[in-house]
């Protein structure tokens, strides 16, 4: 349970971030570091390091320099920056920085800097900065070679070139009389809505496997071996979603089918998907580099795990659905919210690659 103190720390963080919209103020030595980035503003003479080091405000020993202030205000969007050109508005911005410092000082005085939740948040931010510093230049999209992309395309060509596919739901019975009755009912209620057909599946179908799926036989191509050939032929004669066909005799069973989907054939050349492939290879390389980096740190560290005590950890399952998709498979938050790639506690340390996917693509190989 989150303590009152922890809750207060989180509220304080939110208030401070909202009040400043800039992050914390730095000391004089930090302004010196940032001086090269702030010494030149378009259309104005360059400022010296000494000028940038001049103190604008002092809050109980915490100094806000001209360079520090200038750097922070110039990190805002052009729209925001345009609001702070007058002295009065600059004072307003400075007041936000002062508010940040006095709130931070008071929070520290009350011990919030030692609060576990605050410490954990600080560690997450540090991890993000570490990973960004390590991998911003180590792995880049432009490092993916044409040869690598060509090889990937050849290896995964079936993902980019697929035949036309149909999807149907089916009522499957063992006698012609029942099949005819089902066909009549299905055709009289045909339409894109599949609820009525699912009701027929529940009432009549004698194939337990498909019945459990509401009659769904999923997508298949003409050459599939998972669906009887007679049913495949009939499925591809259906023109639009909601069309019904049957009865169709296939072996010792009869099918009444309804189209629930149709996919056009997919044909993508290497050039069509080149940037998408670049994106995928880049992501894979970046993930591997990160895993190798973390693995090396773990190897160098002295790590001891007490499995006996670990087994005693109690998990509060109140309100949890253990049967929900993905429950218990470790995919919800594989890193325990630690600020690592895939964690949900904070955004991943590195942003998703910005290589744009092919236009008109759904990300799964289909337009």
N, C-alpha and C positions, 0 to 999 in steps of 0.2 A: 504494500500500500504506500502510495506517495505521501510523505509527511507534509505537515503544514508548511514547514520550512522550505522543503523542496518546491512545493507549489508556489510559494512566494518568490523563490529564486527564478522560476520559469516565467512568472508574471513580470518580474523585474527585467529579465532579459528581453521580453517582448516589448515592454515600455521603452527601454533604452534604444533598442533597434528602431522602433517606430519613431522615436523622438529625433534621432540623429539621421537616420537613413544613410549613414556613412561608415559606421564601424567606429572603433575606439580611437581616441586621440593618441598621438605618439609623443615621445620625448624629443629633446633637441637633437640627440644623435640620430634619431630616425628621420628627422627633417633633412639632415645632411645627406643621408642615404638617398632620399627621394629627390634631392636637389637637381640632379641631371635630368630627371623626367619633368621637372616643373620650371626649369630655368628659362625655357623658351616658349612663349605663347604667340601664336600666329599674329603677325601685324604689330607686335610690340617688341621693344629692345630686350635682349637677353638679360637676365638678372644674375648677379654674382652669387656665389655660395654664401658669402658673408651677409648679403641682403636677405637671402632666403632663410638664413638662420636667425634673423631678428625675431624677438619674442612679441607676439600679439597679446597673449594672455597667460597668466600664471595662476594656477589653481592649487594652492597649498603645495607648491613645489613641482607640480606637473605643468610643464611649459608647452604652450601651443605656439609654434613658430609660423612665420609667414609662409615658408615652404610647405609645412605640414598642412596648414589651412588651405593653401592654394591647390595642393595635390588633391585633397579630399573634395573640394568643391568642383574641380575640373574633371573628376571621375563621374560626375552626374551626367545625365542626358543633356543634349543641347537645349532642350525645352526648359529643364530645371535650371541650368546654368544661366539662361537668359533672365531669370527672375532675380538673380543676385548681383546685378551690376552696380546698384546704388549702395552707398555706405550704410544706409539703414537696413537694407536687406542683407548685406554682409554681416552686420551686427546680429541679425536674426539667426543667420547660419552659425555664427560663432557661439551664440547663446545655446544652440543645440549641442555643440561640442562641449561647452561648459556644463550643461545639464548632464551630459553623458559622464563626465568626470566626477561630478559631485555625487551622482547616483551610484557610480561604481565605487567610490570611496566609502559611502555609507553602507553599501552592500557588503564590502569587504570588512568593515568595522563590525558588522553583525555576524560575520563568519560564513557568509554565503560562498566565498571563494573556496571553502573546504567542503561545501555541500556535494555529496556524491553525484547528483544529477548535473550540477554545474561542471564538476571536474570531468565527468564523462563527455559532456558537450564540448568542453575545451579540447579533450583528446580527439574527438571526432574531427574538429576543425583542423587540428594539427596534422592528423592523418591525411585529410584532404589536401592540405598544402604540401605535405611530403610527397604524396603520390603525383600531384600535379607537377611538382618540381622535377620528379624523377622521370616522368613519362611524357611531358609536353614535347620534348625534343628526341627522346629515345626511340619512340615509335611514331611515325607520321604516315598519313595516307599516301603521300607521294613516293614513299619508299617501296610501295608495292609495285613490283616490276610487271611489265607486259607479259613476260614468260610465265610468271606465277598465275596471272589472271587467265591466260590461255589454257594452262594445265588444269586449273580449277574448273573452267568451263567444260573441258572434255570429260573430266571426271564426274561432273554433275549435269551433263547435258540433258538427262531425262527430266530434270527439274524445269528446264526452260523450253522443252519441246514435248508436248503432250497431245495425245489424240483427243477428239471430241468425246465428252463423257455425258452420261445421263444418270439421273437419280430418280428412283421410284420407291413407292411403298407398295406392299403386296399383301393381299389376303390369300393364304394358301390352304386349300382344302383337298380332300381325298375323293370326292364324288362330284360328278358333273351337275347333278341337280342343285346341290348347295351352291356350287360355283355360279350357275346361271342366276340363282336368286340374288347372290351377292352382287353380280355384275349389274343386274337391273337396278338395285338399290344405289349402287355407286354411281351409275350413269345418270340417275334421276337427281342426284345431289352433287353433281360434279361442279368443280370450281376451285379457285386457288386455295381456299381454306381447307386445311387437311384434317380438322377435328372430326368431321363426320366420317371420313374414311378410317381414321384411327379407331373410332367406335366400332366400325365394321370389323376391323382387325381383332379388336378385343372380343367381339361377340362370336366371330366365326373361324378365325384362323386356327389351323391345327399344327402350325410349325412354331414350336415354342421359342426357338432362337430369334426369329424375326418378330414374333409376337411381342417379345419382351422389349423390342425397340420400336413398337408402334407400327410394325410392318416395314420399317426402313431397310432397304437393301443397299444404301449408300451409293456413292458415285461409282460408275464402272464404264469401261470402254467397250467397243465392239468385240474385241478379242478376249474378253474376260472368261475365266474358267470357273468363277465363283457363282455365276448365275446361269441357269439353263439357256442354251442357245435360242430356243423358241421364245423365251421371255426377253432376251436381249434384242432380238429382231423386232418384237412388238414394241419394246420400250423406245426404240429409235424411230418408230413411225409416229409416235405421239409428238404433236407440234408444239404445244405450249403447256406451261405449268397448270395443273388441274385436269388435264385430259386423262380419260380413263380407257382402258382396253381390257378385253377378256370376255368370257373365260379363255385361257390359253392352256392347252394340255402340254405338259412337260413330264415325260416319264409316267409315273403312276399318280401324279398330282395335278391339280388345276390351279391356275393363278388368275387373279383379278388385280390389275395394277393401275397405279395413278402416278403420273409424272409429278415430281416435286422439285425438280431442278434440271438444268441443262448447262453444260460448260462448252464453250467453243474450243476448237482445237487451239493449242498454244504453240507458236513457232517464234522463238527468239534467237536471233543471231548473236554472236559474241559481242558485236558492237552495240546491240540493243541493251545488253545487260552488263556491259563492261564496268560501269561506275557502281552498279549494285554489287558486283563481284569484288571490286576494289574495297568497298565498304565492309563486306563480310571478312575478307582476308585481313584487313586492318584491325577489325574488332578481335579476330582470333589471335592475331599476333600480340595485340595489346594485352589481352587477357592472359596469354601465356607468359608474357614478360612480367606482368604483375605477380602471377602465381610463382614464377621463378624467384622474383625479388623477395616476396614474403617467405617462400620456402627457405631461402638462404638465411634470412633473419632468424627463422625458427630453428634452423640447424645450429646457428651460432649461439642461440640462447640456451640457458639451462631451464628446461621445462619438465615439471613433474606433475602427473595426473593421478589423483586418487580415485580409482574407479568405484571402490566400495562406498565412499562418501558421495560420489557423483550419482550413484544409483538411488540414493536416499532423497534426491531432489523431488519435491512434490509439484506437480503441474496443476494449476487451477483450470479445470475444464468447464467451469460454469459458462453456459451460453455457447460452448464450442460444439461444432458438428464434426465428429471424427470421420463421418462418411462423406463429407463434402470433397469435391475434386481438389486434389493437391494437399489435403489435410494429412499432416504427418510425413510428407515426402521431402521436407526440407527446402521446398522451393519458395515458400512465402518470404523467408528472410534468412538465407543461407549463412549470413555473417552476423546474425544476432544484433543487427542495428549498430554495428561498430564503425560505420562510415566507410566500409570497404565496398568494392564493386558488388552490386546486387543487394546491399543492405538497404533496409527501409527506414532506418533511423534518421539518415540524412541523405541528400543526393550523392550519387557515386562520385568519388574523387575526381574523375575525369569525365567531361561531358561526352555524350554519345557522339560518334563520328558525324561530321557534317557533310560527308560525301553524299550528294543527293541520289536517291534511288531513281530507277528508270521511270519516266513519266507514264502514268496510267497503269501502274503495277500495284497489285494488292499486297505485295510482300510475301505471297505464298506461291508465286509462280504463275498467277493467273491475272489477266487484265481486269 
